[in-house]
Amino acid sequence: MSFEPDSPIPARYAFAKPDPDTHVTLSDNVNPALEWSGVPEGTKSFALICHDRDVPSMGDDVNKEDREVPPDLPRVDFFHWVMVDLPPDLRSIDEREFASGVVAGGRQVTQGPHGTRQGLNDFTGWFSGDAEMEGKYFGYDGPAPPWNDSVLHHYVFTLYALDVEEVPVEGDFTGHEVREAIKGHVLAEAGVTGTYTQNPRLLS
């Protein structure tokens, strides 16, 4: 494991990190190492989803000077990694095996190591309309919460043991679509959560 459960995620696994002059700057954006055991009998594949459960539901105050995103604002999920068809004999993912560096316009790789298929993460929508960054973001892209958010963000990595060899999703599939597609096929699931913030007040 690249970080301890319920502890801060190191900046090298993030899409962005704090910068004293510009608030934030791009980071190493390396996928963390993960490992698991205790796989149930009958597992035919795994699916992996990483989501931030603390994303502001409205962007009115996001990354604005002289204010913070209020803590009582309703929060929504933001998917950072959506991957299916991991082989049933796999027990670990190496650091940097699936992602390294920020790629403007997204990492255009739908097929990953071990025969996996990579779904779209939510930077696809976040950068829509941005001339420099717009594109389809497949695979892993790490934390980049608003630098003025008043709450600590929690990133949940969930591994699903499935009774199907291939998840029934096609094309540019999303985290929501995978969650729907694996209903009724989950033999077991396990997760680990890490935290991240770019707010200097929370870092101090």
Secondary structure, 3 states (H helix, E strand, C coil): CCCCCCEECCHHHCCEEEECCCEEEECCCCCCCEECCCCCCCCCEEEEEEEEEEEECCCCCCCCCCCCECCCCCEEEEEEEEEEEECCCCCEECCCCCCCCCCCCCCCCCECHHHCEECECCHHHHCCCCCCCCCCCECCCCCCCCCCECCCEEEEEEEEEECCCCCCCCCCCCHHHHHHHCCCCEEEEEEEEEEECCCHHHHC
